[in-house]
């Protein structure tokens, strides 16, 4: 099994894996903004799923870049 396929258990561990605070991760988990399931009282996900979910956010061009590109700057 690859390291990305390992399960991460708990909001604290998920926060640490993503470089977030525990409250930030808990809020994102509760709002459904991170790919995870609640099993009993613990959140669980995989490293791969978490990083894939956040990659489009980091890789997406900003609206300012799109405007500058259209104006030829």
Backbone bond lengths (Angstrom), bond angles and torsions (degrees), N, CA, C in turn:
res aa  C-N    CA-C-N  psi(-1)  N-CA   C-N-CA  omega(-1)  CA-C   N-CA-C  phi
1 X - - - 1.446 - - 1.531 108.72 -
2 X 1.325 116.59 132.57 1.463 121.09 178.55 1.521 109.99 -71.14
3 X 1.336 116.08 156.53 1.461 119.84 -179.10 1.525 111.50 -63.69
4 X 1.340 118.75 -28.90 1.464 121.58 179.23 1.525 111.77 -69.29
5 X 1.330 117.56 -20.07 1.456 121.37 -177.68 1.515 112.08 -90.99
6 X 1.315 118.46 0.82 1.452 121.04 179.49 1.524 109.82 -71.97
7 X 1.308 115.04 143.17 1.456 119.73 178.08 1.517 110.20 -77.59
8 X 1.324 115.09 143.23 1.458 122.36 174.85 1.513 105.86 -114.96
9 X 1.324 115.95 122.02 1.459 121.92 -175.27 1.515 111.04 -107.67
10 X 1.316 116.94 127.80 1.458 123.06 173.69 1.513 113.56 96.02
11 X 1.333 115.37 146.65 1.464 121.36 -179.01 1.527 111.11 -62.48
12 X 1.322 117.82 -36.00 1.457 120.91 179.22 1.514 112.60 -64.14
13 X 1.327 116.93 -43.42 1.460 121.38 179.24 1.528 111.06 -69.16
14 X 1.320 116.54 -37.38 1.469 120.82 177.18 1.525 109.35 -65.37
15 X 1.321 116.56 -42.68 1.467 120.91 177.71 1.525 110.43 -59.26
16 X 1.320 116.78 -46.41 1.461 121.34 -179.29 1.531 111.28 -61.85
17 X 1.329 116.99 -41.59 1.462 121.34 -179.60 1.523 111.96 -64.55
18 X 1.337 117.13 -28.27 1.466 121.55 -177.18 1.524 113.37 -101.96
19 X 1.324 117.05 -4.83 1.458 119.86 -178.47 1.525 112.42 74.33
20 X 1.325 116.38 32.20 1.457 122.73 179.19 1.517 109.43 -111.32
21 X 1.328 116.41 165.69 1.454 119.32 170.47 1.527 107.42 -79.67
22 X 1.328 116.64 161.15 1.461 119.81 179.53 1.532 110.90 -61.39
23 X 1.351 119.26 -43.65 1.477 118.14 177.64 1.536 113.23 -61.97
24 X 1.332 117.19 -37.50 1.469 119.47 178.08 1.522 110.13 -62.51
25 X 1.329 116.30 -48.00 1.466 120.58 -179.59 1.523 110.46 -62.66
26 X 1.329 117.26 -44.10 1.459 120.70 -179.52 1.524 110.88 -60.67
27 X 1.323 116.86 -42.11 1.465 120.41 178.32 1.528 110.44 -62.60
28 X 1.326 116.82 -46.48 1.469 120.20 -179.57 1.526 111.39 -64.79
29 X 1.324 117.03 -37.93 1.468 120.81 177.43 1.526 110.64 -65.36
30 X 1.318 116.48 -47.96 1.473 121.21 -178.49 1.519 112.24 -63.37
31 X 1.336 116.24 -32.43 1.469 121.21 -179.70 1.529 112.20 -83.28
32 X 1.331 117.27 -4.97 1.459 120.88 179.84 1.515 113.62 79.03
33 X 1.336 117.29 18.57 1.463 120.83 -177.94 1.528 112.85 -87.40
34 X 1.317 116.97 -5.95 1.466 121.43 176.03 1.524 108.21 -123.71
35 X 1.340 116.71 143.81 1.467 120.17 -179.23 1.527 110.43 -77.25
36 X 1.308 116.13 96.94 1.461 120.98 -179.60 1.526 108.66 -153.76
37 X 1.306 114.72 161.69 1.467 121.65 176.84 1.515 108.15 -124.43
38 X 1.287 115.02 151.67 1.451 119.81 175.85 1.523 107.37 -97.19
39 X 1.311 115.35 123.02 1.467 121.68 176.99 1.522 106.25 -117.42
40 X 1.304 114.91 110.57 1.464 118.74 -172.63 1.517 108.44 66.63
41 X 1.316 116.05 -121.56 1.466 120.44 179.29 1.522 111.83 -104.01
42 X 1.339 118.08 3.94 1.466 120.84 -175.91 1.521 111.90 -112.74
43 X 1.325 114.33 143.70 1.459 121.00 172.85 1.523 107.66 -85.18
44 X 1.335 116.70 143.64 1.464 120.79 178.43 1.523 109.57 -139.85
45 X 1.319 115.48 140.66 1.459 122.03 177.08 1.530 107.29 -155.51
46 X 1.327 115.91 -176.67 1.461 120.13 173.63 1.516 108.68 -115.60
47 X 1.319 115.09 154.77 1.463 120.53 177.40 1.520 110.44 -56.61
48 X 1.321 115.18 -44.62 1.465 120.68 -177.47 1.527 111.18 -60.40
49 X 1.321 117.41 -47.43 1.464 120.96 -178.39 1.526 111.21 -63.53
50 X 1.333 116.62 -41.40 1.456 120.42 -179.71 1.520 111.38 -64.55
51 X 1.326 116.59 -46.81 1.463 119.69 -178.07 1.524 112.06 -69.25
52 X 1.331 117.26 -35.14 1.470 120.20 176.54 1.525 110.58 -66.00
53 X 1.315 117.08 -35.49 1.464 120.76 -179.53 1.521 111.31 -68.78
54 X 1.324 117.29 -33.08 1.458 120.50 -177.71 1.521 113.26 -90.54
55 X 1.315 118.58 -19.07 1.463 121.51 -178.26 1.529 112.44 -60.67
56 X 1.327 120.67 -44.79 1.474 118.74 179.16 1.523 112.63 -60.27
57 X 1.313 117.57 -33.33 1.464 120.76 179.22 1.521 109.83 -64.92
58 X 1.324 116.56 -45.94 1.459 121.02 -177.70 1.525 111.55 -72.60
59 X 1.330 117.65 -32.16 1.457 121.12 -175.00 1.531 113.52 -88.34
60 X 1.303 117.70 -14.18 1.458 120.78 -176.62 1.527 110.91 -69.05
61 X 1.332 116.71 135.59 1.470 118.74 177.36 1.526 110.18 -68.59
62 X 1.289 115.94 147.49 1.460 119.18 179.35 1.521 109.42 -78.26
63 X 1.329 118.25 155.57 1.468 120.89 177.67 1.527 111.87 -59.49
64 X 1.311 117.09 -32.12 1.464 120.70 179.01 1.521 110.22 -65.26
65 X 1.332 117.59 -40.32 1.465 120.93 177.60 1.527 110.87 -62.51
66 X 1.347 116.39 -39.90 1.468 120.21 -179.77 1.541 110.60 -65.18
67 X 1.323 116.78 -40.39 1.470 120.39 179.23 1.530 110.29 -66.36
68 X 1.322 117.06 -43.43 1.456 121.41 179.39 1.520 110.89 -63.51
69 X 1.336 116.91 -37.93 1.455 121.13 178.89 1.530 111.17 -65.94
70 X 1.321 117.36 -40.63 1.470 121.42 179.06 1.518 111.60 -67.36
71 X 1.349 116.62 -33.59 1.447 119.09 -178.18 1.530 111.92 -85.18
72 X 1.327 116.83 -2.96 1.464 120.52 176.88 1.508 114.84 82.01
73 X 1.292 117.03 19.88 1.477 120.63 179.35 1.479 111.88 -91.26
